[in-house]
Amino acid sequence: MKLPFSLGIHPINWVGEDVLEHGDHYTGEEVMQQIQKLGFKGTEVSRKFPKNPVELKAALDRHGLQLTTQWKSVFFSDRSRHEEQLQSYQEHINFLKPFGCKVISTAEAGNSILNQDPSMPEDARHVRPLTEEQWEALAEGLNAAGKLAHEAGMKLVYHHHAGTVVEKPEEIDKLMDMTDPRYVYLLYDSGHGYYGGNDPMELLTKHYNRIGYIHLKDVRQEVLNASREQHYPIRQSLREGIFTVPGSGVLDFEPIFRYLFEQEYEDWALIEGEQDPKIYPPYEFAQKALDYLASIVTKIENEKK
């Protein structure tokens, strides 16, 4: 499959990061082996991968894998924490840069119902919206962190994400409007975008000039409908299988790929599923996603002949 951009896969397809029982039986070595066997060259950090950077680099090299980024939670909406948070962000930059990572996946954890904010109960069903003062603090913190990334030759890519304060169209728009385009970019996630009420194509085209990294994620509409009707906590939605890999849900990735081809997008795009591997075998679903995306690419290429 010939692409203008680099296609990788996220280890969350094997090992859950928000639902810890998902794939907890896998070792990091098993995950890397399967990613390599599928032919992928890029991946993110998994909680099952070695924590020591020397050991992590050796394991990645052993499987011919490039580390693309690692998620970084921040609490910038609380201005009193900016100094400690920026120090932590610099440490994260220092960890990722030797691996050749070009971006830092970043998301605000304050008021999150992913339980990264200790003030929010684990079974909370609704995010607590930011006040205007908190929005201003968030933008200020992101600009400062983005400047640190820029100075290191990297980009802060903000991950709009289900269960956080930036997931709806108006929230993403506001974040982009309030932050400095020199220092704050966007991580486009098709699945989290759709979950948050965004039209995936509208989100992609509207903010394309700020996009520095992509997650290709699909959604099961029936689970999304039940989640909305019954107000599932975010982890229940994940346990029910709300997210899956491209080609196994309701989203159409052909217009997304056509647009990326037209714009000559050349950075990383990673396949994500975030589903129970005991129900949805990761290797099998990754291969199905590859076949589905390859069929789209073939169609696009044939039209050029």
N, C-alpha and C positions, 0 to 999 in steps of 0.2 A: 504494500500500500504506500504510494508516493504522496507525501504531504508537504506543504510549505512550512509546517510547524512541527515541533517535536511532540510525539505522543507517548505518554507514560501511563502508569496506573498507581493508584493509591493503595497502600497496604491495609487500609480500613476495609477493603473488600474481604480480607481474611480476618482481621483482628479489630474489633470495635474499640473506639476511643471514648464514646459517650455511654454505650451499653457494654459494660466490661465483661459480661459473660459471653458475649458474641466472639467466638473464635479464641477464647482464652486457652484452649488446648494446643494452639499452634505455637511453634517456636519461631523466632526470627529467621533462623536458617531455613526452615521449611517455606516460609513466606517468600524469602528471596529466591529460593530454588524455583518455585512456581512462577514467579515474575520473570525470571530469566528464561525459563522453558517456554513461556508465552511469547518471548521475543522482545519484551519491553526493555528500554535502556534507562528510563527515569522513574524515580519513586520518591515519596516523602518518608519522613521518619515514622516508625511505629513504636508503640510502647514495648514491643517485644524485641526491638533491635538493641544492640549493645549501647549502653549509655556513655561509655568511654569513647572519646572521639577517635583515638588511635585504633581501637578494636572495631568501631563502626566503619571507619575508612577501609580497614582490611577486609571486612565482610562484604562491603559494597564492591570493592575491587575484585574480590574473588568471584563475584557473580556478574561482573561487567556492568554495574549499575551506577548511575549518576544520581546523587541526592539533589532534589530540586528545591526543597524548602522544608520548614517545620513550623507548624502552627504556633503562634505566640499570643496568648491572652494578655490583655492590658486592662488597667483600671484607670484610664485617663479621665473618665467622667468625674472623678474625685480629684479636684485640683490639689488637695493637700498631699496626694500620693505621687505627684508628678516626678519629684526628684528620685524617689526609690524606683519608680516604674521606668524612668529613662535609663537609670543605671542597669536595671535588669534587661532592658531592650538592647543596650550596648553589649552586654554579655552574650545575648542571643545572636547578635550580629557577629561577634567574635567567634562564636561556635560555628556558625553556618559558612562564613566566608572562606575558610580553608577548603571546604568541600566544593567550592566553585558555584555555590548557590547565587542566583541573581535576584531572587525575591524573598521577602519575608511575609508569610501568610499571617495576617494580624486581625484580631477581632476584640472589640470591647466586651469585657466580661461583667462590668457593673450592671446590675439590674437583670442579669441573665437568668433564665430558668433552666439552663444547662447545669445548674448547681455549682458553677464556678464562682458565683457571688454567694458567700456564706450567709448573707442577710436574706437570701431567697430560699424558701423551703424546697426540698427535693421534688415534692409532688405539685409544685406550683404550676398552674395552667396558663397564666398570662404574664407576659413581660411587664415590668413597671416602667412606663415611658420616662424618658429623660426630661428634666426641666430645662428651660432655656439656658440657665446657668450651667447645667451639666453638659448640654450640647456645646456650649462655648469652650468649656474645659476639655471636652473630648477632642474638638477640632484643634485646640492649642497643643494638646499632648501629641496628637497624631502628626501635626506639622513638625514638631520638635523631633519626634522619633523618625519621621520620614527624612528629615535633614541628616540625622545620624546615618541612616541607611544610604542616602545619596553620597555622603562623604566617603562611605566605604565601597562605592561603586555598585550599590544594590538598590532595590526598590521596595518600599513598603506597599504591599498590595492588601487592601482592606477586604476581608471576607464577610460579605453580607451573609447572615446565617440564621436559620430557624432557631427560635428560642432566645434571641438576643435583641438588643435595642435597635439594630439596623437590619431589617429584613423586608419591610414594605416598600413599595415604589417611592412614596414620598420621603421615607427615611433615607433611602439610598441617594435620592436627589439632593436632600438637605446636606448629607455628609459630603457629597461631591461639591456642592456650592460653597460650603463653609471651609473646606480644606484647600491647601495650596497645591495646584496641579503639578508643581515642580517636585513635590515631596510625597504626595499621597496618591496612590493609584488604586485600581479596583481589581479584586479577584472575582471574576465572573463565574458564578456557579448556577448552571441551568436548573438544577433541582431545587436548591434552596431559594432561588429566585421565584420559581413557580409556586413553591410552598408559601412564600411571603406575599403572593397575590400579583406578582409581576408577569407580564407577557415575556417569555424568554427572548424573543426576537427584538421586541421593543427595548428591553433592558440592554441587550447586546449592542444594538445600533446607536442608542441614545448616548451611551457612555463609552463607546468603543475607544475613543482617543485616550481614555484613562485606564484601559484594561491592560494589565501586564502579566496576567496568568489566568488559567482557565481550569475549572472542574467540570467534567462532562458527567452529569448525573441525571437519571430518569426518575419518574414519579409514578406510583400506582394510584390511579385516580380514585378507586373504590376505598382505599385506605385513607387518602386525603379527605374524601367526603365524610367518612366516619369520624375522622379526627376533628373536623370542623363542627360536625353536628353534635358530637359528644364531648367536645373540648378536652381531648386527650392531653395529658402532660407530654412534653416532647419525647421523653424516653419511651412512653407507651407507643407513640407513633412509630418510632424506630423499631421497637419490638414487633409491631404489627407488619413491618415491611413496607413502610411508606416510600423509601428510596430504593432504587435499583440501578443497574447499569443501563447505558443507552441501548434501545431496542427491546427492552423488557417492560417498558412502561408506556405512558400515554404521550410523551413528548416526541415531536418530529425533529430529528437532528439534521435532516437534509437542508433546510434553509439556513440553519446555523453554520453548517460546513460550507455551503455555497458562499455565505457572507465572509467567512474566514478566508476562503480561497480568493475571493474578489479583493479583499483588503490586504492580502498577502501577509496575514498574521504569521509570525515566525518564532514566537516564544513557546513555552510549554503548555500543553493541555493534558490533564490527567483524567483517566476514567475512574469514576467513583460509584460504589453501590451502597455501602453502609447498611447491609442486611445480614440476617442470621445465617452464617455459613453452613450450619447444619441443615437448614431448609433450602438454601440457595447456594450450592457448591461454588466457591469462588473461582476455581479454575474453569469450570464449565461455563459459568456466566461471563467471565472475562473473554473466553473464546467466542461466545455468542455475540458479545458486544463488538469484538474485533471484526467478526464476519459481517455484522450489520453495518458498521461504519465503512468497511471495505466496499460493500455494495453501493453505498452512497458515493464514495470516491470514484469507483469505476463508472458510475452513471455520469458524474461530472466530467470525468476525463473523456468518455466516449462522445460526449456532446461537443467537445473541442475538436474532434477529428473531422 
